[in-house]
């Protein structure tokens, strides 16, 4: 069985965000890092906000943790009052070695998954997330690559065949995996348009800062235009990164 990948689920716990329908079942075979956070004004001390809001926020996290555990996930959780939500998410990714972040749109049963293979995130990490999340489901996986002008057909075939082989090594049925290639299209628009016929999207981050991707324009476009959940796989941490 594939090791459970750690998936960060960030929720603005006091602003009405919750665990959307279907998300707990989607992550049933993963290790969920549940981050409840609340962004406070610059002039407010985190300790002051904690005294005021901690009980309410904790009660909500209790509910969300139970939902994930009932579905089968293992869960660890954090509650943070912060002046900077993006830094808090970045720090949590690093401290908990999260392989991906979930943009948690609601979902029904997942039957078809689109995996955008772009080369910016290693095939191994992408494969481990796909196999860890979807390997136990009876879901079809389409590996989708938008080729750049200087990529040859052989380059593309090598990339996609390598991922098919890696998913097989991780226990996925090759009969459930398809590949698809497009050329002469903008990658982001191509992914969003292709995703319309799929239930979930897995894609690698496109920026060194995962939080910039999650809250910046690319993921906003994907999450706004694609109604299902989006898993954003982060790059391998640089070996010389030091914990802050």
C-alpha positions, -999 to +999 in steps of 0.1 A: +000+000+000+012+035-008+024+057+021-002+083+030+008+117+015+005+147+037-021+171+023-025+206+038-061+217+041-061+254+050-094+268+063-101+303+074-119+290+104-137+321+116-148+334+082-174+308+074-151+284+055-157+247+063-149+213+048-169+212+016-191+181+007-171+152-005-136+165+005-133+142+034-139+111+012-115+125-013-087+126+013-097+093+031-064+076+023-042+106+032-026+123+062-045+155+065-027+185+080-057+207+090-048+243+094-074+265+109-062+301+107-076+336+112-060+367+098-060+395+124-054+433+120-018+444+123-025+463+155-041+433+172-018+410+192-021+373+183-025+365+221-054+390+223-072+374+194-065+339+208-081+348+241-111+362+223-117+336+196-098+304+205-128+285+220-150+291+190-122+283+165-112+251+184-148+238+184-150+242+147-117+224+142-129+196+164-159+192+140-137+192+109-111+168+124-139+144+132-152+146+096-118+136+082-112+109+107-146+093+101-137+091+064-105+072+072-078+099+071-052+105+098-052+141+110-030+165+127-042+201+132-030+236+140-048+267+150-030+300+142-039+336+147-017+355+122-011+388+105-001+370+073-021+340+061+003+332+033+034+331+055+014+309+079+006+284+051+042+284+038+055+277+073+030+249+079+039+233+046+076+233+056+071+222+092+047+193+084+065+183+051+032+186+031+034+172-004+003+191-016-022+218-007-059+212-014-080+240-028-111+225-013-140+229-037-170+205-031-170+172-050-192+141-055-177+107-061-144+110-081-144+090-112-121+109-136-090+128-125-069+152-146-032+153-137-014+182-153+022+170-159+043+201-166+078+191-155+081+219-129+074+194-101+092+161-101+073+131-115+080+112-083+062+137-060+033+140-085+030+103-087+031+098-049+002+123-044-019+108-073-013+072-061-018+081-024-050+100-029-066+081-058-049+046-057-076+030-036-105+046-056-119+031-088-110+063-107-096+069-141-064+091-143-055+112-174-020+124-175-021+157-194+008+176-208+008+208-228+040+206-248+063+237-253+076+246-287+110+232-281+098+198-268+100+169-292+074+141-293+101+119-278+106+143-249+069+142-241+067+104-245+096+100-221+080+123-195+046+107-196+058+071-199+080+077-169+050+088-148+029+058-160+057+035-149+061+052-115+023+050-108+025+013-117+053+009-092+031+025-066+003+000-072-020+017-097-036-002-125-021+008-158-055+001-175-069+031-155-043+055-167-045+074-200-022+101-215-031+132-235-009+158-251-017+192-266+005+217-284+002+254-293-019+263-263-014+283-231-009+258-203-032+274-178-062+279-201-056+245-216-057+228-182-089+247-171-107+240-204-097+203-204-106+200-167-143+207-174-150+170-180-131+158-149-140+155-112-107+166-097-074+182-108-039+175-097-012+200-107+022+211-097+030+245-083+043+270-109+060+294-085+088+288-059+063+299-032+034+275-030+013+301-012+017+326-040+003+299-063-026+290-041-037+325-035-024+342-066-038+344-101-031+309-115-049+290-087-076+316-085-083+310-122-083+272-118-104+272-086-128+298-099-133+282-133-131+246-123-158+236-098-141+206-083-112+202-059-076+211-070-046+195-054-014+216-059+017+195-055+047+214-042+083+211-053+108+191-034+121+214-006+156+227-013+182+208+007+197+240+020+165+254+033+167+262+070+137+262+093+127+297+104 
